[in-house]
């Protein structure tokens, strides 16, 4: 009942897509040292794209 739907502009979606693509390329070149570490999920990328960079590893 109390759900809030946030509008995400086309340019913001494109920015998020480019960040995800760049991260995938980076990880393919420089794989993480610890395979047990969880891969970054979309939520952390979206938080980073929204300016909440305090949660990035």
PDBQT receptor file of N, H, CA, C and O in Angstrom, charges set to zero:
ATOM      1  N   UNK A   1       0.822  -1.184   0.000  1.00  0.00    +0.000 N 
ATOM      2  CA  UNK A   1       0.000   0.000   0.000  1.00  0.00    +0.000 C 
ATOM      3  C   UNK A   1       0.872   1.257   0.000  1.00  0.00    +0.000 C 
ATOM      4  O   UNK A   1       0.542   2.229  -0.679  1.00  0.00    +0.000 OA
ATOM      5  N   UNK A   2       1.960   1.255   0.735  1.00  0.00    +0.000 N 
ATOM      6  H   UNK A   2       2.229   0.465   1.286  1.00  0.00    +0.000 HD
ATOM      7  CA  UNK A   2       2.801   2.433   0.831  1.00  0.00    +0.000 C 
ATOM      8  C   UNK A   2       3.988   2.407  -0.107  1.00  0.00    +0.000 C 
ATOM      9  O   UNK A   2       5.028   2.994   0.193  1.00  0.00    +0.000 OA
ATOM     10  N   UNK A   3       3.849   1.735  -1.240  1.00  0.00    +0.000 N 
ATOM     11  H   UNK A   3       3.004   1.259  -1.483  1.00  0.00    +0.000 HD
ATOM     12  CA  UNK A   3       4.976   1.664  -2.167  1.00  0.00    +0.000 C 
ATOM     13  C   UNK A   3       5.168   2.983  -2.902  1.00  0.00    +0.000 C 
ATOM     14  O   UNK A   3       4.206   3.652  -3.279  1.00  0.00    +0.000 OA
ATOM     15  N   UNK A   4       6.422   3.337  -3.093  1.00  0.00    +0.000 N 
ATOM     16  H   UNK A   4       7.203   2.794  -2.787  1.00  0.00    +0.000 HD
ATOM     17  CA  UNK A   4       6.759   4.542  -3.848  1.00  0.00    +0.000 C 
ATOM     18  C   UNK A   4       7.480   4.099  -5.116  1.00  0.00    +0.000 C 
ATOM     19  O   UNK A   4       8.436   3.325  -5.061  1.00  0.00    +0.000 OA
ATOM     20  N   UNK A   5       7.022   4.589  -6.238  1.00  0.00    +0.000 N 
ATOM     21  H   UNK A   5       6.246   5.219  -6.283  1.00  0.00    +0.000 HD
ATOM     22  CA  UNK A   5       7.656   4.279  -7.515  1.00  0.00    +0.000 C 
ATOM     23  C   UNK A   5       8.458   5.497  -7.935  1.00  0.00    +0.000 C 
ATOM     24  O   UNK A   5       7.918   6.593  -8.084  1.00  0.00    +0.000 OA
ATOM     25  N   UNK A   6       9.763   5.289  -8.126  1.00  0.00    +0.000 N 
ATOM     26  H   UNK A   6      10.202   4.399  -8.006  1.00  0.00    +0.000 HD
ATOM     27  CA  UNK A   6      10.642   6.390  -8.488  1.00  0.00    +0.000 C 
ATOM     28  C   UNK A   6      10.854   6.412  -9.995  1.00  0.00    +0.000 C 
ATOM     29  O   UNK A   6      11.172   5.386 -10.597  1.00  0.00    +0.000 OA
ATOM     30  N   UNK A   7      10.679   7.571 -10.601  1.00  0.00    +0.000 N 
ATOM     31  H   UNK A   7      10.420   8.404 -10.112  1.00  0.00    +0.000 HD
ATOM     32  CA  UNK A   7      10.911   7.723 -12.034  1.00  0.00    +0.000 C 
ATOM     33  C   UNK A   7      12.408   7.765 -12.297  1.00  0.00    +0.000 C 
ATOM     34  O   UNK A   7      13.145   8.500 -11.640  1.00  0.00    +0.000 OA
ATOM     35  N   UNK A   8      12.850   6.970 -13.265  1.00  0.00    +0.000 N 
ATOM     36  H   UNK A   8      12.251   6.374 -13.799  1.00  0.00    +0.000 HD
ATOM     37  CA  UNK A   8      14.250   6.971 -13.676  1.00  0.00    +0.000 C 
ATOM     38  C   UNK A   8      14.271   7.363 -15.150  1.00  0.00    +0.000 C 
ATOM     39  O   UNK A   8      13.697   6.690 -16.006  1.00  0.00    +0.000 OA
ATOM     40  N   UNK A   9      14.946   8.466 -15.412  1.00  0.00    +0.000 N 
ATOM     41  H   UNK A   9      15.412   9.013 -14.717  1.00  0.00    +0.000 HD
ATOM     42  CA  UNK A   9      14.972   8.976 -16.783  1.00  0.00    +0.000 C 
ATOM     43  C   UNK A   9      15.750   8.041 -17.706  1.00  0.00    +0.000 C 
ATOM     44  O   UNK A   9      16.524   7.199 -17.250  1.00  0.00    +0.000 OA
ATOM     45  N   UNK A  10      15.535   8.200 -18.984  1.00  0.00    +0.000 N 
ATOM     46  H   UNK A  10      14.907   8.884 -19.354  1.00  0.00    +0.000 HD
ATOM     47  CA  UNK A  10      16.222   7.388 -19.986  1.00  0.00    +0.000 C 
ATOM     48  C   UNK A  10      17.728   7.593 -19.896  1.00  0.00    +0.000 C 
ATOM     49  O   UNK A  10      18.490   6.634 -20.024  1.00  0.00    +0.000 OA
ATOM     50  N   UNK A  11      18.162   8.817 -19.681  1.00  0.00    +0.000 N 
ATOM     51  H   UNK A  11      17.544   9.596 -19.578  1.00  0.00    +0.000 HD
ATOM     52  CA  UNK A  11      19.600   9.082 -19.591  1.00  0.00    +0.000 C 
ATOM     53  C   UNK A  11      20.203   8.431 -18.349  1.00  0.00    +0.000 C 
ATOM     54  O   UNK A  11      21.340   7.962 -18.391  1.00  0.00    +0.000 OA
ATOM     55  N   UNK A  12      19.461   8.395 -17.253  1.00  0.00    +0.000 N 
ATOM     56  H   UNK A  12      18.537   8.776 -17.220  1.00  0.00    +0.000 HD
ATOM     57  CA  UNK A  12      19.961   7.746 -16.035  1.00  0.00    +0.000 C 
ATOM     58  C   UNK A  12      20.048   6.238 -16.228  1.00  0.00    +0.000 C 
ATOM     59  O   UNK A  12      21.001   5.608 -15.770  1.00  0.00    +0.000 OA
ATOM     60  N   UNK A  13      19.052   5.648 -16.909  1.00  0.00    +0.000 N 
ATOM     61  H   UNK A  13      18.278   6.160 -17.281  1.00  0.00    +0.000 HD
ATOM     62  CA  UNK A  13      19.116   4.206 -17.211  1.00  0.00    +0.000 C 
ATOM     63  C   UNK A  13      20.324   3.901 -18.081  1.00  0.00    +0.000 C 
ATOM     64  O   UNK A  13      21.005   2.898 -17.865  1.00  0.00    +0.000 OA
ATOM     65  N   UNK A  14      20.599   4.753 -19.063  1.00  0.00    +0.000 N 
ATOM     66  H   UNK A  14      20.047   5.568 -19.238  1.00  0.00    +0.000 HD
ATOM     67  CA  UNK A  14      21.750   4.555 -19.936  1.00  0.00    +0.000 C 
ATOM     68  C   UNK A  14      23.044   4.681 -19.147  1.00  0.00    +0.000 C 
ATOM     69  O   UNK A  14      23.984   3.918 -19.370  1.00  0.00    +0.000 OA
ATOM     70  N   UNK A  15      23.099   5.628 -18.237  1.00  0.00    +0.000 N 
ATOM     71  H   UNK A  15      22.336   6.248 -18.057  1.00  0.00    +0.000 HD
ATOM     72  CA  UNK A  15      24.285   5.814 -17.394  1.00  0.00    +0.000 C 
ATOM     73  C   UNK A  15      24.524   4.567 -16.543  1.00  0.00    +0.000 C 
ATOM     74  O   UNK A  15      25.660   4.112 -16.418  1.00  0.00    +0.000 OA
ATOM     75  N   UNK A  16      23.468   4.019 -15.964  1.00  0.00    +0.000 N 
ATOM     76  H   UNK A  16      22.544   4.389 -16.066  1.00  0.00    +0.000 HD
ATOM     77  CA  UNK A  16      23.585   2.805 -15.156  1.00  0.00    +0.000 C 
ATOM     78  C   UNK A  16      24.045   1.641 -16.016  1.00  0.00    +0.000 C 
ATOM     79  O   UNK A  16      24.887   0.851 -15.589  1.00  0.00    +0.000 OA
ATOM     80  N   UNK A  17      23.501   1.524 -17.229  1.00  0.00    +0.000 N 
ATOM     81  H   UNK A  17      22.817   2.166 -17.576  1.00  0.00    +0.000 HD
ATOM     82  CA  UNK A  17      23.904   0.451 -18.138  1.00  0.00    +0.000 C 
ATOM     83  C   UNK A  17      25.387   0.553 -18.482  1.00  0.00    +0.000 C 
ATOM     84  O   UNK A  17      26.092  -0.456 -18.508  1.00  0.00    +0.000 OA
ATOM     85  N   UNK A  18      25.858   1.769 -18.746  1.00  0.00    +0.000 N 
ATOM     86  H   UNK A  18      25.286   2.588 -18.725  1.00  0.00    +0.000 HD
ATOM     87  CA  UNK A  18      27.266   1.964 -19.074  1.00  0.00    +0.000 C 
ATOM     88  C   UNK A  18      28.180   1.636 -17.888  1.00  0.00    +0.000 C 
ATOM     89  O   UNK A  18      29.266   1.085 -18.067  1.00  0.00    +0.000 OA
ATOM     90  N   UNK A  19      27.734   1.976 -16.690  1.00  0.00    +0.000 N 
ATOM     91  H   UNK A  19      26.852   2.424 -16.545  1.00  0.00    +0.000 HD
ATOM     92  CA  UNK A  19      28.507   1.638 -15.486  1.00  0.00    +0.000 C 
ATOM     93  C   UNK A  19      28.609   0.118 -15.346  1.00  0.00    +0.000 C 
ATOM     94  O   UNK A  19      29.681  -0.409 -15.051  1.00  0.00    +0.000 OA
ATOM     95  N   UNK A  20      27.492  -0.584 -15.556  1.00  0.00    +0.000 N 
ATOM     96  H   UNK A  20      26.621  -0.156 -15.796  1.00  0.00    +0.000 HD
ATOM     97  CA  UNK A  20      27.494  -2.041 -15.466  1.00  0.00    +0.000 C 
ATOM     98  C   UNK A  20      28.422  -2.648 -16.516  1.00  0.00    +0.000 C 
ATOM     99  O   UNK A  20      29.174  -3.578 -16.225  1.00  0.00    +0.000 OA
ATOM    100  N   UNK A  21      28.366  -2.124 -17.721  1.00  0.00    +0.000 N 
ATOM    101  H   UNK A  21      27.755  -1.369 -17.957  1.00  0.00    +0.000 HD
ATOM    102  CA  UNK A  21      29.206  -2.631 -18.803  1.00  0.00    +0.000 C 
ATOM    103  C   UNK A  21      30.679  -2.393 -18.492  1.00  0.00    +0.000 C 
ATOM    104  O   UNK A  21      31.507  -3.282 -18.689  1.00  0.00    +0.000 OA
ATOM    105  N   UNK A  22      31.007  -1.200 -18.007  1.00  0.00    +0.000 N 
ATOM    106  H   UNK A  22      30.334  -0.478 -17.847  1.00  0.00    +0.000 HD
ATOM    107  CA  UNK A  22      32.390  -0.884 -17.662  1.00  0.00    +0.000 C 
ATOM    108  C   UNK A  22      32.881  -1.791 -16.533  1.00  0.00    +0.000 C 
ATOM    109  O   UNK A  22      34.022  -2.251 -16.567  1.00  0.00    +0.000 OA
ATOM    110  N   UNK A  23      32.033  -2.053 -15.533  1.00  0.00    +0.000 N 
ATOM    111  H   UNK A  23      31.106  -1.679 -15.506  1.00  0.00    +0.000 HD
ATOM    112  CA  UNK A  23      32.414  -2.938 -14.432  1.00  0.00    +0.000 C 
ATOM    113  C   UNK A  23      32.681  -4.347 -14.936  1.00  0.00    +0.000 C 
ATOM    114  O   UNK A  23      33.635  -4.992 -14.499  1.00  0.00    +0.000 OA
ATOM    115  N   UNK A  24      31.848  -4.832 -15.849  1.00  0.00    +0.000 N 
ATOM    116  H   UNK A  24      31.073  -4.309 -16.204  1.00  0.00    +0.000 HD
ATOM    117  CA  UNK A  24      32.037  -6.175 -16.404  1.00  0.00    +0.000 C 
ATOM    118  C   UNK A  24      33.355  -6.260 -17.173  1.00  0.00    +0.000 C 
ATOM    119  O   UNK A  24      34.075  -7.252 -17.057  1.00  0.00    +0.000 OA
ATOM    120  N   UNK A  25      33.673  -5.241 -17.947  1.00  0.00    +0.000 N 
ATOM    121  H   UNK A  25      33.088  -4.435 -18.041  1.00  0.00    +0.000 HD
ATOM    122  CA  UNK A  25      34.933  -5.211 -18.692  1.00  0.00    +0.000 C 
ATOM    123  C   UNK A  25      36.108  -5.183 -17.726  1.00  0.00    +0.000 C 
ATOM    124  O   UNK A  25      37.074  -5.928 -17.896  1.00  0.00    +0.000 OA
ATOM    125  N   UNK A  26      36.030  -4.324 -16.711  1.00  0.00    +0.000 N 
ATOM    126  H   UNK A  26      35.246  -3.718 -16.573  1.00  0.00    +0.000 HD
ATOM    127  CA  UNK A  26      37.098  -4.210 -15.710  1.00  0.00    +0.000 C 
ATOM    128  C   UNK A  26      37.315  -5.554 -15.010  1.00  0.00    +0.000 C 
ATOM    129  O   UNK A  26      38.449  -6.004 -14.850  1.00  0.00    +0.000 OA
ATOM    130  N   UNK A  27      36.212  -6.189 -14.595  1.00  0.00    +0.000 N 
ATOM    131  H   UNK A  27      35.290  -5.823 -14.725  1.00  0.00    +0.000 HD
ATOM    132  CA  UNK A  27      36.329  -7.470 -13.895  1.00  0.00    +0.000 C 
ATOM    133  C   UNK A  27      36.866  -8.570 -14.801  1.00  0.00    +0.000 C 
ATOM    134  O   UNK A  27      37.502  -9.505 -14.314  1.00  0.00    +0.000 OA
ATOM    135  N   UNK A  28      36.625  -8.481 -16.110  1.00  0.00    +0.000 N 
ATOM    136  H   UNK A  28      36.108  -7.722 -16.505  1.00  0.00    +0.000 HD
ATOM    137  CA  UNK A  28      37.166  -9.492 -17.015  1.00  0.00    +0.000 C 
ATOM    138  C   UNK A  28      38.670  -9.307 -17.206  1.00  0.00    +0.000 C 
ATOM    139  O   UNK A  28      39.388 -10.276 -17.455  1.00  0.00    +0.000 OA
ATOM    140  N   UNK A  29      39.150  -8.069 -17.090  1.00  0.00    +0.000 N 
ATOM    141  H   UNK A  29      38.567  -7.281 -16.888  1.00  0.00    +0.000 HD
ATOM    142  CA  UNK A  29      40.583  -7.791 -17.229  1.00  0.00    +0.000 C 
ATOM    143  C   UNK A  29      41.306  -7.998 -15.900  1.00  0.00    +0.000 C 
ATOM    144  O   UNK A  29      42.383  -8.593 -15.857  1.00  0.00    +0.000 OA
ATOM    145  N   UNK A  30      40.711  -7.508 -14.826  1.00  0.00    +0.000 N 
ATOM    146  H   UNK A  30      39.835  -7.025 -14.862  1.00  0.00    +0.000 HD
ATOM    147  CA  UNK A  30      41.281  -7.612 -13.486  1.00  0.00    +0.000 C 
ATOM    148  C   UNK A  30      40.310  -8.374 -12.595  1.00  0.00    +0.000 C 
ATOM    149  O   UNK A  30      39.542  -7.766 -11.850  1.00  0.00    +0.000 OA
ATOM    150  N   UNK A  31      40.339  -9.706 -12.667  1.00  0.00    +0.000 N 
ATOM    151  H   UNK A  31      40.963 -10.200 -13.272  1.00  0.00    +0.000 HD
ATOM    152  CA  UNK A  31      39.381 -10.480 -11.869  1.00  0.00    +0.000 C 
ATOM    153  C   UNK A  31      39.609 -10.266 -10.375  1.00  0.00    +0.000 C 
ATOM    154  O   UNK A  31      40.737 -10.033  -9.942  1.00  0.00    +0.000 OA
ATOM    155  N   UNK A  32      38.546 -10.344  -9.597  1.00  0.00    +0.000 N 
ATOM    156  H   UNK A  32      37.629 -10.533  -9.949  1.00  0.00    +0.000 HD
ATOM    157  CA  UNK A  32      38.680 -10.196  -8.152  1.00  0.00    +0.000 C 
ATOM    158  C   UNK A  32      39.627 -11.271  -7.594  1.00  0.00    +0.000 C 
ATOM    159  O   UNK A  32      39.655 -12.397  -8.091  1.00  0.00    +0.000 OA
ATOM    160  N   UNK A  33      40.395 -10.916  -6.565  1.00  0.00    +0.000 N 
ATOM    161  H   UNK A  33      40.372 -10.002  -6.161  1.00  0.00    +0.000 HD
ATOM    162  CA  UNK A  33      41.352 -11.860  -5.975  1.00  0.00    +0.000 C 
ATOM    163  C   UNK A  33      40.663 -12.994  -5.244  1.00  0.00    +0.000 C 
ATOM    164  O   UNK A  33      41.137 -14.130  -5.280  1.00  0.00    +0.000 OA
ATOM    165  N   UNK A  34      39.552 -12.708  -4.580  1.00  0.00    +0.000 N 
ATOM    166  H   UNK A  34      39.167 -11.786  -4.551  1.00  0.00    +0.000 HD
ATOM    167  CA  UNK A  34      38.861 -13.697  -3.774  1.00  0.00    +0.000 C 
ATOM    168  C   UNK A  34      37.586 -14.150  -4.487  1.00  0.00    +0.000 C 
ATOM    169  O   UNK A  34      36.615 -13.394  -4.528  1.00  0.00    +0.000 OA
ATOM    170  N   UNK A  35      37.559 -15.363  -5.049  1.00  0.00    +0.000 N 
ATOM    171  H   UNK A  35      38.348 -15.977  -5.016  1.00  0.00    +0.000 HD
ATOM    172  CA  UNK A  35      36.356 -15.814  -5.762  1.00  0.00    +0.000 C 
ATOM    173  C   UNK A  35      35.156 -15.990  -4.839  1.00  0.00    +0.000 C 
ATOM    174  O   UNK A  35      34.026 -16.079  -5.321  1.00  0.00    +0.000 OA
ATOM    175  N   UNK A  36      35.371 -16.042  -3.517  1.00  0.00    +0.000 N 
ATOM    176  H   UNK A  36      36.288 -15.970  -3.126  1.00  0.00    +0.000 HD
ATOM    177  CA  UNK A  36      34.255 -16.182  -2.589  1.00  0.00    +0.000 C 
ATOM    178  C   UNK A  36      33.528 -14.864  -2.372  1.00  0.00    +0.000 C 
ATOM    179  O   UNK A  36      32.430 -14.841  -1.816  1.00  0.00    +0.000 OA
ATOM    180  N   UNK A  37      34.138 -13.762  -2.811  1.00  0.00    +0.000 N 
ATOM    181  H   UNK A  37      35.030 -13.781  -3.263  1.00  0.00    +0.000 HD
ATOM    182  CA  UNK A  37      33.502 -12.457  -2.645  1.00  0.00    +0.000 C 
ATOM    183  C   UNK A  37      32.305 -12.381  -3.584  1.00  0.00    +0.000 C 
ATOM    184  O   UNK A  37      32.388 -12.748  -4.756  1.00  0.00    +0.000 OA
ATOM    185  N   UNK A  38      31.193 -11.899  -3.044  1.00  0.00    +0.000 N 
ATOM    186  H   UNK A  38      31.125 -11.602  -2.091  1.00  0.00    +0.000 HD
ATOM    187  CA  UNK A  38      29.990 -11.789  -3.860  1.00  0.00    +0.000 C 
ATOM    188  C   UNK A  38      30.202 -10.766  -4.966  1.00  0.00    +0.000 C 
ATOM    189  O   UNK A  38      30.804  -9.718  -4.731  1.00  0.00    +0.000 OA
ATOM    190  N   UNK A  39      29.717 -11.055  -6.167  1.00  0.00    +0.000 N 
ATOM    191  H   UNK A  39      29.229 -11.906  -6.358  1.00  0.00    +0.000 HD
ATOM    192  CA  UNK A  39      29.814 -10.052  -7.229  1.00  0.00    +0.000 C 
ATOM    193  C   UNK A  39      28.919  -8.860  -6.913  1.00  0.00    +0.000 C 
ATOM    194  O   UNK A  39      27.926  -8.990  -6.196  1.00  0.00    +0.000 OA
ATOM    195  N   UNK A  40      29.275  -7.712  -7.447  1.00  0.00    +0.000 N 
ATOM    196  H   UNK A  40      30.081  -7.606  -8.029  1.00  0.00    +0.000 HD
ATOM    197  CA  UNK A  40      28.447  -6.517  -7.221  1.00  0.00    +0.000 C 
ATOM    198  C   UNK A  40      27.067  -6.757  -7.824  1.00  0.00    +0.000 C 
ATOM    199  O   UNK A  40      26.940  -7.232  -8.953  1.00  0.00    +0.000 OA
ATOM    200  N   UNK A  41      26.063  -6.429  -7.068  1.00  0.00    +0.000 N 
ATOM    201  H   UNK A  41      26.167  -6.044  -6.152  1.00  0.00    +0.000 HD
ATOM    202  CA  UNK A  41      24.710  -6.596  -7.553  1.00  0.00    +0.000 C 
ATOM    203  C   UNK A  41      24.190  -5.275  -8.123  1.00  0.00    +0.000 C 
ATOM    204  O   UNK A  41      24.814  -4.225  -7.963  1.00  0.00    +0.000 OA
ATOM    205  N   UNK A  42      23.060  -5.346  -8.777  1.00  0.00    +0.000 N 
ATOM    206  H   UNK A  42      22.554  -6.199  -8.907  1.00  0.00    +0.000 HD
ATOM    207  CA  UNK A  42      22.490  -4.149  -9.391  1.00  0.00    +0.000 C 
ATOM    208  C   UNK A  42      22.166  -3.084  -8.363  1.00  0.00    +0.000 C 
ATOM    209  O   UNK A  42      22.266  -1.893  -8.660  1.00  0.00    +0.000 OA
ATOM    210  N   UNK A  43      21.781  -3.485  -7.160  1.00  0.00    +0.000 N 
ATOM    211  H   UNK A  43      21.700  -4.452  -6.919  1.00  0.00    +0.000 HD
ATOM    212  CA  UNK A  43      21.427  -2.514  -6.127  1.00  0.00    +0.000 C 
ATOM    213  C   UNK A  43      22.617  -1.637  -5.768  1.00  0.00    +0.000 C 
ATOM    214  O   UNK A  43      22.462  -0.429  -5.590  1.00  0.00    +0.000 OA
ATOM    215  N   UNK A  44      23.815  -2.234  -5.660  1.00  0.00    +0.000 N 
ATOM    216  H   UNK A  44      23.941  -3.216  -5.805  1.00  0.00    +0.000 HD
ATOM    217  CA  UNK A  44      24.979  -1.423  -5.315  1.00  0.00    +0.000 C 
ATOM    218  C   UNK A  44      25.340  -0.489  -6.455  1.00  0.00    +0.000 C 
ATOM    219  O   UNK A  44      25.803   0.627  -6.218  1.00  0.00    +0.000 OA
ATOM    220  N   UNK A  45      25.135  -0.927  -7.689  1.00  0.00    +0.000 N 
ATOM    221  H   UNK A  45      24.759  -1.834  -7.882  1.00  0.00    +0.000 HD
ATOM    222  CA  UNK A  45      25.418  -0.067  -8.833  1.00  0.00    +0.000 C 
ATOM    223  C   UNK A  45      24.424   1.077  -8.885  1.00  0.00    +0.000 C 
ATOM    224  O   UNK A  45      24.795   2.215  -9.171  1.00  0.00    +0.000 OA
ATOM    225  N   UNK A  46      23.170   0.782  -8.610  1.00  0.00    +0.000 N 
ATOM    226  H   UNK A  46      22.869  -0.143  -8.378  1.00  0.00    +0.000 HD
ATOM    227  CA  UNK A  46      22.147   1.828  -8.624  1.00  0.00    +0.000 C 
ATOM    228  C   UNK A  46      22.416   2.834  -7.515  1.00  0.00    +0.000 C 
ATOM    229  O   UNK A  46      22.266   4.038  -7.723  1.00  0.00    +0.000 OA
ATOM    230  N   UNK A  47      22.820   2.346  -6.319  1.00  0.00    +0.000 N 
ATOM    231  H   UNK A  47      22.942   1.368  -6.150  1.00  0.00    +0.000 HD
ATOM    232  CA  UNK A  47      23.154   3.272  -5.238  1.00  0.00    +0.000 C 
ATOM    233  C   UNK A  47      24.325   4.147  -5.639  1.00  0.00    +0.000 C 
ATOM    234  O   UNK A  47      24.334   5.343  -5.346  1.00  0.00    +0.000 OA
ATOM    235  N   UNK A  48      25.318   3.566  -6.309  1.00  0.00    +0.000 N 
ATOM    236  H   UNK A  48      25.311   2.595  -6.547  1.00  0.00    +0.000 HD
ATOM    237  CA  UNK A  48      26.470   4.340  -6.747  1.00  0.00    +0.000 C 
ATOM    238  C   UNK A  48      26.062   5.366  -7.786  1.00  0.00    +0.000 C 
ATOM    239  O   UNK A  48      26.532   6.504  -7.760  1.00  0.00    +0.000 OA
ATOM    240  N   UNK A  49      25.198   4.972  -8.691  1.00  0.00    +0.000 N 
ATOM    241  H   UNK A  49      24.816   4.048  -8.712  1.00  0.00    +0.000 HD
ATOM    242  CA  UNK A  49      24.740   5.896  -9.714  1.00  0.00    +0.000 C 
ATOM    243  C   UNK A  49      23.891   7.013  -9.125  1.00  0.00    +0.000 C 
ATOM    244  O   UNK A  49      23.800   8.105  -9.685  1.00  0.00    +0.000 OA
ATOM    245  N   UNK A  50      23.263   6.718  -7.971  1.00  0.00    +0.000 N 
ATOM    246  H   UNK A  50      23.337   5.831  -7.516  1.00  0.00    +0.000 HD
ATOM    247  CA  UNK A  50      22.426   7.730  -7.332  1.00  0.00    +0.000 C 
ATOM    248  C   UNK A  50      23.228   8.668  -6.451  1.00  0.00    +0.000 C 
ATOM    249  O   UNK A  50      22.681   9.623  -5.900  1.00  0.00    +0.000 OA
ATOM    250  N   UNK A  51      24.510   8.408  -6.316  1.00  0.00    +0.000 N 
ATOM    251  H   UNK A  51      24.954   7.632  -6.764  1.00  0.00    +0.000 HD
ATOM    252  CA  UNK A  51      25.368   9.279  -5.535  1.00  0.00    +0.000 C 
ATOM    253  C   UNK A  51      25.680   8.765  -4.148  1.00  0.00    +0.000 C 
ATOM    254  O   UNK A  51      26.376   9.441  -3.390  1.00  0.00    +0.000 OA
ATOM    255  N   UNK A  52      25.184   7.587  -3.789  1.00  0.00    +0.000 N 
ATOM    256  H   UNK A  52      24.618   7.039  -4.405  1.00  0.00    +0.000 HD
ATOM    257  CA  UNK A  52      25.477   7.016  -2.479  1.00  0.00    +0.000 C 
ATOM    258  C   UNK A  52      26.710   6.128  -2.612  1.00  0.00    +0.000 C 
ATOM    259  O   UNK A  52      26.598   4.902  -2.644  1.00  0.00    +0.000 OA
ATOM    260  N   UNK A  53      27.885   6.747  -2.689  1.00  0.00    +0.000 N 
ATOM    261  H   UNK A  53      27.976   7.742  -2.663  1.00  0.00    +0.000 HD
ATOM    262  CA  UNK A  53      29.112   5.999  -2.937  1.00  0.00    +0.000 C 
ATOM    263  C   UNK A  53      29.720   5.444  -1.660  1.00  0.00    +0.000 C 
ATOM    264  O   UNK A  53      30.742   4.760  -1.722  1.00  0.00    +0.000 OA
ATOM    265  N   UNK A  54      29.138   5.710  -0.528  1.00  0.00    +0.000 N 
ATOM    266  H   UNK A  54      28.308   6.266  -0.478  1.00  0.00    +0.000 HD
ATOM    267  CA  UNK A  54      29.667   5.194   0.726  1.00  0.00    +0.000 C 
ATOM    268  C   UNK A  54      29.537   3.689   0.854  1.00  0.00    +0.000 C 
ATOM    269  O   UNK A  54      30.221   3.089   1.683  1.00  0.00    +0.000 OA
ATOM    270  N   UNK A  55      28.685   3.060   0.065  1.00  0.00    +0.000 N 
ATOM    271  H   UNK A  55      28.129   3.547  -0.609  1.00  0.00    +0.000 HD
ATOM    272  CA  UNK A  55      28.462   1.615   0.173  1.00  0.00    +0.000 C 
ATOM    273  C   UNK A  55      29.287   0.807  -0.811  1.00  0.00    +0.000 C 
ATOM    274  O   UNK A  55      29.158  -0.417  -0.857  1.00  0.00    +0.000 OA
ATOM    275  N   UNK A  56      30.124   1.452  -1.590  1.00  0.00    +0.000 N 
ATOM    276  H   UNK A  56      30.229   2.446  -1.553  1.00  0.00    +0.000 HD
ATOM    277  CA  UNK A  56      30.909   0.705  -2.565  1.00  0.00    +0.000 C 
ATOM    278  C   UNK A  56      32.108   0.067  -1.909  1.00  0.00    +0.000 C 
ATOM    279  O   UNK A  56      32.686   0.620  -0.973  1.00  0.00    +0.000 OA
ATOM    280  N   UNK A  57      32.481  -1.102  -2.403  1.00  0.00    +0.000 N 
ATOM    281  H   UNK A  57      32.012  -1.551  -3.163  1.00  0.00    +0.000 HD
ATOM    282  CA  UNK A  57      33.655  -1.797  -1.861  1.00  0.00    +0.000 C 
ATOM    283  C   UNK A  57      34.919  -1.292  -2.516  1.00  0.00    +0.000 C 
ATOM    284  O   UNK A  57      36.011  -1.758  -2.191  1.00  0.00    +0.000 OA
TER     285      UNK A  57
